[in-house]
Amino acid sequence: MDLCDYAAYQLAWMIRRKQVSAVEVLESTLNRIAAVDGVPGRLDGGQDTEPDKIHAFITLTAERARQQAQRIDQAIQAGEEVGPLAGVPFTVKDIFCVEGTPSTAASKILSNFVAPYTATPVARAEQAGGIMLGKVNLDEFTFGSSNESSAYRPSPRNPWNTARVPGGSSGGSAAAVAAGEGCLSIGTDTAGSIRQPAAFCGVVGLKPTYGRVSRYGLIAFGSSLDCPGPLARNVSDAALLLQVMSGADPHDSTAANFPVPDYVTDLEKPIRGLRIGLSPDYFRITYVEGESGELAQQPVPEDYQQAIYRVAGRLAEMGADIIEDVPMPHTKYSIPAYFVISRVEAASNLHRYDGVKYGYRTKQPVHDLREMYRKTRGEGFGLQPKLRILMGMYVSAAQYSEQYYMRALRVRTLIRRDFEAIFDPQGKYRLHALLTPTTPTTAFPIAQVYGDSVLMQFADQLTVAANHAGVPAISFPCGFDPEGLPYGAQLIGADFSEDLLLRIARNYEIVTESDQWRKRIPPILQNL
Amino acid sequence: MTIEYEAVIGLETHIQLNTLTKIFCPCKADSWNDPPNTNICPVCTGLPGVLPVLNKAAVEKAMLLAAAMNAEIQPISFFDRKNYFYPDLPKGYQISQYNLPIARGGYLAFPMPDGSERKVTIQKLHLEEDAGKTKNDFGRRLIDFNRCGVPLVEMVTGPDLRSADEAAQYIIRLRQLLRWIGVSEADMEKGHLRCDANVSIRPKGSNVLNPKTEIKNVNSIVAVREAIQTEIQRQIREVEAGHRIEAWTLEWDEESGILRKMRSKETEADYRYFREPDLLSLQIDESWKTAVLSTLPELPLQRRARFAQQYGLPIYDADILTSERSLSEYYEATLQAYQGDPKRVSNWIINDLLRILNDLGIIAADLRVTPAYLAQIIRMVDENVINLSTGKALLDKVQNSGKDPATIVAEEGLAKLSDTDALEAMIQQLINENPQQVENYRKGKTGLLGWFVGQVMKQTQGKADAQLTRSILEKYLNP
């Protein structure tokens, strides 16, 4: 085990006590990156000739990180106060602006954009002493669930099996954390983009309550759904990063003024008496039958279901009350409603990439402004943004808006009410959390699903409802399938109940501490 | 038989609020004297990842305007995105308000010069951000983002105006109101108040709404009057020639006085409005509303009516005195200090003080001739301490020096010469020295009296009491 494999909270503690320097931790991490990451994602990436590498990064900012680490060491030597993340290396999904670094959104259209300012969550992690390693890969503009839509190739691979996808859109974040390329990563979650890759890569990922973490500096996808959040190798580290990122922000009026509780101190408080629900609506997926257009349902694979029931059993051992058969009747409409709402917002959010002010502009000769727009956007956007723009334009057009967009908003309200009902302290269920599988399957093979954007979307089926409702949710690892791929368990809670979710997840870590599956490490790290 | 037509006109105005900073970021709002692209930041230039944060001052100014327009301020309203591509619109959408704006309804009732009153309804009143400016420069397109994010209120009237004069009068009264309540500089030349006009015609007495044309950029009072008049006449000619009026968008060329067709409006653009997810709903509770509206002054037309009624002023005087808020306050403060005939104070202001204001290009609030000083001057004239011409001359002296009028009178010895003995001696001498004039006068050229008065005034530097001088002269010239 190398320094880079330690937990963030351990490293911070060791660095503060001068048992190890921030520079040593950083160099260990940079060595790991050199060993496992291979070539970074590039626009002209071509064929992937390193099928056994992770390829998490787009931009590695090693020198910037070294300077930061030296400053931390100097501060500690000088006896100065340092923040809770002092010396802890972390990566940032390349959907956040960081001053002076290329901020690409994994898209050709922003390939030459160097941000002049830093996103609030990143700035806060750096102010807390965190060492930013660089920007990691994602689906283009976060549009995807496998990381395969990135314009920066090769796209990341899953450390547990490099023939599998790491999930998406925070695929680079999850893969990097799983492979020891930084203890922490800041990702974003619009439909499951933190939790799904966290589940696929066997790490912890938390989507906070909408507004808990400022979106300032996050290149927008679905503005009413986007949530920045932490990815980490354990629950305590996720709590530590969430702690420093959360809170009101004068640059984001949708960031909540609600006080930020202490996420770290009470993590190991017992969960006796907490009411945790299981819903049949989260053990099946609903999809549109290709031929008939009818809604059809399919159960989540039996082995995945059993993995979640085992989690419920262990939580019950710790004294939690498990409540079964909790109805979540509108879950099945989450994906269609999401298709409409997210694309309307995405189409509008992508308007600004027009080649006028920054970013890519066509090199072809143009005769007028329209042609410049058309060629710039035609060449600069990949397939996913184009599909989303087309659909978003269509369903918000004056003649269709009522039929699609307004209707989807009403469905969203119904989804929100499902959650309000089960978390109502005076209601029938009075739940503290809902326990579900994070994903319908474990990590799927590269190139198996990509290209079918409808099928791809169902990877988000069990996560997206929390985005509609704005409620927090956490994914944490809970074992491996027969092929050695991680299962992810999800806990969804009421508004601003991140502290409870973290506590339940941490209690699960404690009770499973000596389980055999906890000893496994990704194969790619075994021969280092 | 000839048909008599009437025009049906609605005005769409954009009012630039005079806040210090822009509506969604802390950049300076007024860039009139600044070079292009100097008052900009990541937010107003629409960089990736930025978010708008609503400026409360812009909301409060919109609240004042809504109240002054008799519109109903809404307890909850929303911002929406208006999506379209244009190089000077950096986000590719404008943050505006759509179906649930900050205020609903409203009207402005205003007098026409002939004494009649017009009432114009307000169909739309909402807050939005301005776009930048595009300039064509020999095949290049230059963009200035300074104006991006400057707060605007868009206000659209119903089709209630019936002539170009009415339209111009509405803009005059709106401009007066905006300055009066302090929400906009309303300088049309600087684009603080912009106007587009929708014009159609119909036979007088009919209530159909015929296809209208939209005239863009009528950005002065003269332009409003002339462009609309020109368009009304064009439409009448077209209809009389048996043609249909088509829904064109026209542009007024102020220099050559002609309307140019910009485009045919076949279909309405689809802006794909939807709620701005980056902003919370705008909630205005009673206490905020009460606090803001408590600063709303008596409005100009109300004050005009009150001046006429309370002080017995002719409407002509009341209109001038209420043309600008500080002038009306100046008038009342002077009257308060003077404690005399309201009309007399009005005369002084309208006949003499306005000249000073115009010459110096200032408003009444900036005068060094304070209301108390003006009252003092009028009173000195009333009490025969100084004569009228000295009084008028004093206005300039006080304005230039800032000194108390009484001090100036004392220092410069401006008080009237009303010492009968001194005057008699002076006149006696005058008569002795000018036998020819005396003789001519006595022969019947009585007009020469003025010449004698003038001589006395010359010798006394205007300080002689004119009436007294006249009566002494008459006594000596008609023995």
Interface residues (C-beta under 8 A of the other chain):
Chain A: F96 C97 S103 A105 L110 F113 A115 P116 Y117 A119 R215 Y216 G217 L218 I219 A220 G222 S223 S224 P250 H251 D252 S253 T254 V344 E345 A347 S348 L350 H351 R352 D354 V356 K357 Y358 L369 Y373 M393 S396 A397 A398 S401 Y405
Chain B: P42 T45 G46 L47 P48 G49 V50 L51 P52 V53 L54 R81 N83 F85 P87 P90 K91 G92 Y93 R141 I143 D270 R272 F274 P277 D278 L279 L280
